[in-house]
Amino acid sequence: MSVATFIYAFSFIPFALAPNWETLAVASFLQNLVLFYSPILTVLQADSMPIGTRGQGFAVAISVPGALGIISPFIGGYLVDSMGIAPAMHLVYGVGFLAGLLVAAIRWVTLRETLDPAKAEKIDYRNIPKVLKDSYLSFLETLRWMPDQIRVLAVMQMTQIFFNGVAASYWILYATAIIGISATTWGLNSAIQGSVNMLFAIPAGRMIDRFGRRRLLIPMMCLVPVFPLAFLFVKDYVGLALLVVLMSVANAFLRPGFQSLLANYTPRERRGRVTSAVGWGNFFVDIRGTGYGGGMLLFIPAAVAQTLGGVLYEANPTIPFMVMSAGMVIVWAFLRVKEPVKMET
């Protein structure tokens, strides 16, 4: 994962130098190609957390990076307003490259293996085709192994990724073009979202561990379809800020709740393969549209959703949000999630 993070840092360079959208498309492909390591970061976190504290543990893992990034959206918005979108984005991606190198170096020095070294297989990099073949065969074997509760979580994740993706790219477009929110104001709103999430994350994590995931997740899931519809009635910044606060409170429960639920159901020796297949349980929705979970089963729904969202937005800017709301109601059909009888270590 440390090596992959270094490669990921270099994937920012094409974005920083991109002269047209075609280059951005290639850069996006290359960047997502090296993000194969991202589910494993969640696996390392899950393996490192004691049983019964994963709700709070994932809440901390989410809120601390969010705290460091509270001011960055406002800075990004200011740069876009003052420099123009292309120069500002080139600068931001250049900074992203340097930050990526720093993160990769920190991971290289500080991360420790959580698997038993005696059981860990060595990868023969001289035979990459065999490595890829074994990996995909392992993926198919993992799908056959999955118990019902993990299958339910996988279907819920795929469904929410699709309908979330339909509107994901258009929150900011709608806000700036229809509502009249400036890029700087949008960035400030993102900072508010990060602040509220940081404030509620740890209490929410404690409540999840104390009262159970299902009891708290279901009410929050029932609120999710309301958010995109409420967004269409927002008329000014105050209304948008209020909506963001409510979304952030719900996300404070949804994100660590689903992550800990998936970790508690999955044995340690299979956690990497399961997470790589179905994502890391990142069930949430926010104005930045960052609801993707990184699993192989999620890539196709996400890609189709973004294409469909573009067609719908051109037809009528309100349709993607209506489709998202209706789709999130469909997710309710899969509310058969139960607390595990035995939590996996």
Phi, psi and omega in degrees: 000327178295316179297316180297328179292322174299316179297319179299321178300318180290341178291348177284339184297314177302324177296318183293334183252001187297126178267347184206175184288333178297319177295322177297323180296315178296318179297319179297319178299313182295321181294316179292334179295326182266002179275014180299340183279344191299320177297331183290334176298319177294324178296316178299320178296314181298318180295334184269357184257135177296150176301137178091355180236011186290330176301310179292322181297313178293327177298317177295317180298332179276317189285326182295309174300325178297325179295319180292336183259014183297317186276339186297322178298323179295319178297317179299316178298319179296318180297320179297316180293324186270326185257338190100154190292319183292307178300322181295317181292323176299318179294315182296319179292329174296318176295322178300323177298313180294319179296322178298320177297319179296315179298317180299319180295318179297316180295321180299321185277323193258333185290143177235147180290136180259348177276158175293118182305331181290335182262348183284130179278147176272138180269129177268097183290349179282348182231066183301317179304319179292322178299315180294318179299313180297324181295314181289326174295323177294324177298315179294320178295324179294320178298321179290327183286330191309127173287169187302318185294323177290325176297320177298315178298323179295316180295319177299318181295316179298319181294315181289327177297319181295306186286330173294321181292334179300322182254355191306316186276359192243002174300310183289324179296316179295319182295319182280320185275324186260310182282327180095025178278133178283163179298322178297316180295321177299318178298321177296321178296322176296324177294322176298318179301315179296323180293315180295319179297319179296322182293321186263346189300308184292314174302321179296318178299320178295318179295322179298315180291329184276314187259351180101153186282312184302317184298330181260329184289320184298313177299322180291323177296326180292340178278335187303316180297339181286329188298309180296327177290319179297327179300325181290343179261000179289133183245342183207182184295322182299315179296321179294318180297320179297317179297319180297321178299315180295319178296321182293322177297315178297317180296329179299332177268319187294312186296301180293332180297310181288324178297314180291326179296314179295319179295321182291334180274342191254125177298149183306317185290346179247359188297322179296315182290319180295315181296321178293334181276313189249005183087178185256027176076025183281070181269103177195170178216137177211175185290346178269355175066031184261057184260021184271146187246359170082359182278155182298325180289349185262344187295314182294311176303321181294317181293316179296320181296317181294321177295314178297320180300320178297317179296315182293321182294322178293326179288315178196121185300340182275340187297316180304324182285326175293318178296318179299315180299314180297321181293322179294333174293323179300325180302331180301335181296344184253025182280048178260015181292133179237160174288136178294140177294320178234123177279133179283147181285000000 
